[in-house]
């Protein structure tokens, strides 16, 4: 048979072990709870401090950004104003220069017309008869194309009409060799080299000429010959004197 006392002692031992386990578990739970609360409090304090520091830094950066944005906007407005003033100034300057050039050109034309009419009506010491009076050259948008205006006149005796033909030749150089081009070779508006004329006081002839790419102009020779009376007039106009080294853009004419 089994000893009853021996069973009783075994039961006591088991009960003691269970109570100790519960006590230890309770202590562990309390300790864990205390650590969790402490950690949460410490973490919350650290997070709050860090958040406050970050918030202050963000606010400072935002204020600096707003300040820089205001400066950028202010400078942009100043730049727009300066550009507008510059455009107005440049436009006014170009307009004034253009007006001055136009007035100077008109003044030159009027002086030339006065001299021309004086020579016809009161020739004085000027040679009478058929005259190659004037040749003008004006540039176009094409740097190789020029407009010409040739004026023939009859000085002195204007009682009768004078008729005949005039020949225009462009003299220059190609690779250092002298070459002469007739007007019909360089002008789209002329099918032949001779231009017929008939007038009592004067006659103006207009047209265009295109200079070949490899041709360097030197002078223009104009020869007018009357059909009657053996009247003849010949003049040579220097290309440099009529055009200058560079074309004056103020004289550029719109159109072909």
C-alpha positions as CSV (number, residue, x, y, z in Angstrom):
1,X,0.0,0.0,0.0
2,X,1.1,3.5,-0.5
3,X,2.0,5.7,2.3
4,X,-0.6,8.6,2.8
5,X,1.9,10.9,4.3
6,X,4.1,10.6,1.3
7,X,1.3,11.7,-1.0
8,X,0.5,14.7,1.1
9,X,4.0,16.0,1.0
10,X,4.1,15.7,-2.7
11,X,1.0,17.9,-3.0
12,X,2.5,20.6,-0.9
13,X,5.5,20.8,-3.1
14,X,3.5,21.3,-6.2
15,X,1.4,24.1,-4.7
16,X,4.5,26.0,-3.7
17,X,6.0,25.8,-7.2
18,X,2.8,27.2,-8.8
19,X,2.6,30.1,-6.3
20,X,6.2,31.1,-7.0
21,X,5.6,31.0,-10.8
22,X,2.6,33.3,-10.4
23,X,4.6,35.6,-8.2
24,X,7.4,35.8,-10.7
25,X,5.1,36.3,-13.6
26,X,3.3,39.2,-11.7
27,X,6.7,40.8,-11.0
28,X,7.7,40.5,-14.6
29,X,4.4,42.0,-15.8
30,X,4.7,44.9,-13.3
31,X,8.3,45.4,-14.3
32,X,7.4,45.3,-18.0
33,X,4.6,47.7,-17.4
34,X,6.8,50.1,-15.6
35,X,9.5,49.9,-18.3
36,X,6.8,50.4,-21.0
37,X,5.4,53.4,-19.3
38,X,8.9,54.8,-18.6
39,X,10.0,54.2,-22.2
40,X,6.8,55.7,-23.5
41,X,7.3,58.8,-21.3
42,X,11.0,59.1,-22.3
43,X,10.2,58.6,-26.0
44,X,7.3,61.0,-25.8
45,X,9.5,63.6,-24.2
46,X,12.3,63.1,-26.7
47,X,9.8,63.1,-29.6
48,X,8.2,66.3,-28.3
49,X,11.6,68.0,-28.0
50,X,12.7,66.8,-31.4
51,X,9.4,67.8,-32.9
52,X,9.6,71.2,-31.4
53,X,13.2,71.7,-32.7
54,X,12.2,70.5,-36.1
55,X,9.1,72.7,-36.1
56,X,11.2,75.7,-35.2
57,X,13.7,74.9,-37.9
58,X,10.9,74.4,-40.5
59,X,9.3,77.7,-39.5
60,X,12.7,79.4,-39.9
61,X,13.3,77.9,-43.3
62,X,9.8,78.8,-44.4
63,X,10.2,82.4,-43.3
64,X,13.5,82.6,-45.2
65,X,11.9,81.0,-48.2
66,X,9.1,83.6,-48.1
67,X,11.6,86.4,-47.8
68,X,13.6,85.1,-50.7
69,X,10.5,84.7,-52.8
70,X,9.6,88.3,-52.1
71,X,13.1,89.4,-53.2
72,X,12.9,87.3,-56.4
73,X,9.5,88.8,-57.2
74,X,10.8,92.3,-56.5
75,X,13.9,91.8,-58.7
76,X,11.8,90.3,-61.5
77,X,9.6,93.4,-61.5
78,X,12.6,95.6,-61.6
79,X,14.0,93.6,-64.5
80,X,10.7,93.8,-66.4
81,X,10.7,97.6,-65.8
82,X,14.3,98.0,-67.0
83,X,13.7,95.9,-70.1
84,X,10.6,98.0,-70.9
85,X,12.5,101.2,-70.4
86,X,15.3,99.9,-72.6
87,X,12.9,98.9,-75.3
88,X,11.3,102.3,-75.2
89,X,14.6,104.0,-75.3
90,X,15.9,101.9,-78.2
91,X,12.7,102.3,-80.1
92,X,12.8,106.1,-79.6
93,X,16.5,106.2,-80.6
94,X,15.8,104.1,-83.8
95,X,12.8,106.3,-84.6
96,X,14.8,109.5,-84.2
97,X,17.7,108.2,-86.2
98,X,15.4,107.1,-89.0
99,X,13.7,110.5,-89.0
100,X,17.0,112.3,-89.2
101,X,18.2,110.1,-92.1
102,X,14.9,110.7,-93.9
103,X,15.2,114.4,-93.4
104,X,18.8,114.5,-94.5
105,X,17.9,112.5,-97.6
106,X,15.0,114.8,-98.5
107,X,17.2,117.8,-97.9
108,X,19.9,116.3,-100.2
109,X,17.2,115.6,-102.9
110,X,15.8,119.1,-102.6
111,X,19.2,120.7,-103.0
112,X,19.9,118.5,-105.9
113,X,16.6,119.4,-107.5
114,X,17.2,123.2,-107.0
115,X,20.6,122.9,-108.6
116,X,19.1,120.9,-111.4
117,X,16.3,123.4,-112.2
118,X,18.7,126.3,-111.9
119,X,21.0,124.7,-114.4
120,X,18.1,124.3,-116.8
121,X,16.5,127.7,-116.4
122,X,19.7,129.7,-115.9
123,X,22.7,127.7,-117.1
124,X,25.2,130.5,-116.8
125,X,28.7,129.1,-117.4
126,X,27.4,125.5,-117.6
127,X,27.9,123.8,-120.9
128,X,24.7,123.8,-122.9
129,X,23.0,121.1,-124.9
130,X,22.5,117.4,-124.0
131,X,23.8,116.5,-120.6
132,X,24.2,113.3,-118.5
133,X,23.2,115.3,-115.4
134,X,23.0,112.8,-112.5
135,X,23.2,109.1,-111.5
136,X,22.1,107.9,-108.1
137,X,22.4,104.4,-106.6
138,X,20.3,103.1,-103.8
139,X,20.7,99.7,-102.1
140,X,18.0,97.1,-101.7
141,X,17.5,94.2,-99.3
142,X,19.7,92.1,-101.5
143,X,23.3,93.4,-101.0
144,X,24.1,92.6,-104.6
145,X,21.1,94.4,-106.1
146,X,21.0,98.2,-106.5
147,X,18.4,100.6,-107.8
148,X,19.6,103.3,-110.2
149,X,18.2,106.7,-111.2
150,X,19.6,108.4,-114.2
151,X,18.7,112.0,-115.1
152,X,19.4,113.4,-118.6
153,X,18.8,117.1,-119.3
154,X,18.9,119.7,-122.0
155,X,20.7,122.8,-120.9
156,X,20.1,126.2,-122.5
157,X,18.0,125.9,-125.6
158,X,14.8,124.1,-124.6
159,X,12.7,125.2,-127.5
160,X,12.9,121.8,-129.2
161,X,12.8,118.2,-128.1
162,X,15.9,116.2,-128.1
163,X,15.8,112.4,-128.7
164,X,18.4,109.7,-128.9
165,X,19.7,106.8,-126.8
166,X,21.8,106.4,-123.7
167,X,24.2,103.6,-123.0
168,X,25.1,102.5,-119.4
169,X,28.1,100.2,-118.7
170,X,29.4,98.8,-115.4
171,X,33.2,98.6,-115.3
172,X,35.0,96.5,-112.8
173,X,37.3,93.5,-112.2
174,X,37.0,89.8,-112.1
175,X,40.0,88.0,-110.5
176,X,42.1,91.2,-111.2
177,X,41.1,91.4,-114.9
178,X,39.2,94.4,-116.1
179,X,35.7,93.6,-117.4
180,X,32.8,95.7,-118.8
181,X,29.2,94.7,-118.4
182,X,26.3,96.3,-120.4
183,X,23.1,97.3,-118.6
184,X,21.1,94.5,-120.2
185,X,23.5,91.9,-118.7
186,X,23.0,93.0,-115.1
187,X,19.4,94.4,-115.2
188,X,16.2,92.4,-115.3
189,X,14.3,95.4,-116.4
190,X,16.3,96.0,-119.6
191,X,16.3,93.7,-122.7
192,X,18.9,95.8,-124.6
193,X,21.9,97.9,-123.7
194,X,20.6,101.2,-125.2
195,X,17.9,103.2,-123.5
196,X,15.9,105.5,-125.8
197,X,15.0,109.0,-124.6
198,X,13.0,112.0,-125.8
199,X,12.5,115.1,-123.7
200,X,12.5,118.9,-123.8
201,X,13.9,119.8,-120.4
202,X,14.9,116.6,-118.7
203,X,14.1,112.9,-118.4
204,X,14.5,110.4,-115.5
205,X,15.3,106.8,-116.1
206,X,14.9,104.2,-113.3
207,X,15.8,100.6,-113.1
208,X,17.8,98.0,-111.2
209,X,21.1,96.2,-111.6
210,X,22.4,93.0,-109.9
211,X,26.2,92.7,-109.4
212,X,27.6,89.2,-110.2
213,X,29.1,87.5,-107.2
214,X,32.7,87.5,-108.4
215,X,32.5,91.0,-109.9
216,X,34.1,94.0,-108.1
217,X,32.6,97.2,-109.5
218,X,34.9,100.2,-110.1
219,X,32.8,102.7,-112.1
220,X,29.8,103.3,-114.2
221,X,30.1,104.9,-117.7
222,X,27.1,106.7,-119.1
223,X,27.0,107.8,-122.7
224,X,24.1,109.8,-124.2
225,X,23.9,110.4,-127.9
226,X,21.3,112.5,-129.7
227,X,19.9,111.5,-133.0
228,X,20.4,115.0,-134.5
229,X,22.9,117.7,-134.1
230,X,25.9,115.5,-133.2
231,X,25.1,116.1,-129.5
232,X,26.9,113.7,-127.2
233,X,27.5,113.6,-123.4
234,X,29.6,111.1,-121.5
235,X,30.3,110.8,-117.8
236,X,32.0,108.3,-115.6
237,X,30.7,107.9,-112.0
238,X,33.0,106.2,-109.5
239,X,31.2,103.3,-107.7
240,X,32.9,104.2,-104.4
241,X,31.5,107.8,-104.6
242,X,28.0,106.6,-105.3
243,X,27.8,103.7,-102.8
244,X,30.4,104.2,-100.2
245,X,32.3,101.3,-98.6
246,X,29.1,100.0,-97.0
247,X,25.5,100.3,-98.0
248,X,23.5,102.8,-96.0
249,X,20.6,100.8,-94.6
250,X,18.6,103.9,-94.1
251,X,18.1,103.9,-97.9
252,X,16.9,100.3,-98.2
253,X,13.6,100.2,-100.1
254,X,11.0,97.6,-99.5
255,X,10.1,95.5,-102.4
256,X,11.8,93.3,-105.0
